[in-house]
Amino acid sequence: GEDVEQSLFLSVREGDSSVINCTYTDSSSTYLYWYKQEPGAGLQLLTYIFSNMDMKQDQRLTVLLNKKDKHLSLRIADTQTGDSAIYFCAENGSGNTGKLIFGQGTTLQVKP
Amino acid sequence: EAQVTQNPRYLITVTGKKLTVTCSQNMNHEYMSWYRQDPGLGLRQIYYSMNVEVTDKGDVPEGYKVSRKEKRNFPLILESPSPNQTSLYFCASSFWGQETQYFGPGTRLLVL
């Protein structure tokens, strides 16, 4: 079945790079996404990658996709305290329902 | 401003008291859906709608109803809420087939 897995917690020091990892099972996914949820807030789409791409860079964010291993990662360069949030990996599920399949979310803690 | 709005944002209720969470979007999107977010489980789809009068079950539809009488609105109805429906609820919308879905700010529900 469709499943997306993430580690639950990551702690880094301000200024370091953060790497959040995600694995998924549905090889037919067209798009893979990273969403950010700040405390008490809604979901903000950070970035997404088309399944035929290996990498996408957007300012401090780098997304790497290894389709063979079904592995997606989000690297945040020069991590700031404002990056502290929950990060969700998601894929668009199969079956033409428009459904997004979300991971459990990774809580990123940035220490000053 | 293009947005998805939800009301109420916070709600405390008691078991069995019917409630409705409203969702409205001003982007003329055909596709709308509801998710619930629970710790350690990520977001799971409750119901979705591909257009007016077209709705279908997501992964966790038990205990919920929806309707889509107008394109802009997609209310979530809990006929007889139970404590296991205590959760954070998100509404989302998009043009059908578009890679980006827009999420509302969330509704935090506590059922006592």
HADDOCK unambig.tbl for C-alpha pairs under 7 A between the chains (distance, minus, plus):
assign (segid A and resid 41 and name CA) (segid B and resid 105 and name CA) 6.32 0.50 0.50
assign (segid A and resid 42 and name CA) (segid B and resid 104 and name CA) 6.54 0.50 0.50
assign (segid A and resid 42 and name CA) (segid B and resid 105 and name CA) 4.24 0.50 0.50
assign (segid A and resid 42 and name CA) (segid B and resid 106 and name CA) 5.62 0.50 0.50
assign (segid A and resid 43 and name CA) (segid B and resid 103 and name CA) 6.17 0.50 0.50
assign (segid A and resid 99 and name CA) (segid B and resid 45 and name CA) 6.88 0.50 0.50
assign (segid A and resid 102 and name CA) (segid B and resid 42 and name CA) 5.71 0.50 0.50
assign (segid A and resid 102 and name CA) (segid B and resid 43 and name CA) 5.65 0.50 0.50
assign (segid A and resid 103 and name CA) (segid B and resid 42 and name CA) 5.40 0.50 0.50
assign (segid A and resid 104 and name CA) (segid B and resid 40 and name CA) 5.08 0.50 0.50
assign (segid A and resid 104 and name CA) (segid B and resid 41 and name CA) 4.75 0.50 0.50
assign (segid A and resid 104 and name CA) (segid B and resid 42 and name CA) 3.88 0.50 0.50
assign (segid A and resid 105 and name CA) (segid B and resid 42 and name CA) 5.88 0.50 0.50
